[in-house]
Amino acid sequence: MSLFSRLVVLTLPLVPKFVVGRVASRYVAGETRGSAIDEVRALNAKGAMATLDVLGEEVSERDKATAAVEEYEALYDAIAEQGLNANVSIKLTMLGLKIDEGFCRDNVERLARTAARYDNFLRIDMEDRTTTDATLRIYHELQPKYGNLGVVFQAYMRRTLADIGDMPREGANVRLCKGIYIEPRTTAWKGYDTVRLNFVRALDKIFRQEIYVGIATHDEYLVCAAAELIDRYQVPPDRYEFQMLLGVDEELRGILLDAGHRLRVYVPYGRDWYAYSIRRLRENPEIARHVIRATLGLKKD
C-alpha cells in the first residue's frame, strides 16, 4: 500500500458524504427492500446465490431492534414469494445484543422460526471480540432446535481454530472470512501473511470435520488454496460455497461460477449505508485513493 493510500484511509471521514454515496452504490443495493430484491434477482440470473442483510448495528433501543426483526421477516416473505435463491444474514447488535442477551436471543429465535417456515436459512454474522462468546452461545442454543442457523468465524482471531473444534459434527454451517474489526494483538493475529496462513489452517480443519462452509474471500491466493483443499479432500459441490461482497471483483466471481463452484453474494441495503461503505473503503484503500483524488480534483497518476 502506498503512503498516499495510507493517508487516504486516515482521512476518509473528511470525504463528503455525497462522494462516499457514489462509491457506496457499488457495494450497497440501495436503501429499500425492493432495490435489494432486484439486485438478488439479477444475481440469480447470472447463476449466483445471495444473502441479504439490513445495514445497521449497535442498536440501543428495543423498538429499533424489533423493527429490524420485522424487516427481516418481510425479507423472508419476499424471497419465498419471488422464488429467489437467497437467505438472510443478521448482526446481533442490531437485534439488541447490547441491550439484553435474552432479548436478542428471542429475536434470533423468532427469525429462525420464520426461516424454518419457508425452509430457508439464517446466518448469524460475527462482530468484534466483545460479542463473540454471546454469539456462539446463541448459535449453540438455537441450532440444535431449528437446524437452520449458521455462524461466522474470522481467520484473524486467535481463538478460531478452537471454536471450529467446538462445532457439532452434524448440521454445522459456517462462513470463514479474514475479519475486519480492529482487534488487539492479544486477541487477533497480525500481519497479512499470518492471517492468510490461519485462514488456510481453519479451512483445512473445517473440511476435515466435514462442516459445510462458505469460503468468504476475494483474495485469489486463498481461492487457489481453497481449490487445492477441495481437490485434496474430494469435497462434494454441495458441501461448500464461495462467498463474495456485492461490487467486489466481479471478474473472479464469474471465473468461479464458470468453473462450476456454488457462489453466494452478500447483498446489504438500508439507510445506514455510510458506516458500511467507509469500512469497505478502508479495506480497499486503492479505491479510496481514487475517491480522494477525484474529490481534490487531482489527475490520475
Buried (B, 14 or more C-beta within 10 A) or exposed (E): EEEEBEEBBEEBEEBEEEEBEEBBEBBBBBBEBEEBBEBBBEBBEEBBBBBBBBBBBEBEEEEBBBBBBEBBBEBBBBBBEEEBBBBBBBBBBBBBBBBEBEBBBEBBBBBBBBBBEBEBBBBBBBBBBEBBEBBBEBBBEBBEEBEBBBBBBBBBBBBBBEBBEEBEEEBBBBBBBBBBBEBEEEBBBEEEEEBBBBBBBBBBBBBEBEBBBBBBBBBEEBBEBBBEBBEEEEBEEEBBBBBBBBBBBBEBBBBBBEEEBBBBBBBBBBEBBBEBBBEBBBBBBEBBBBBBBBBEEEEEE
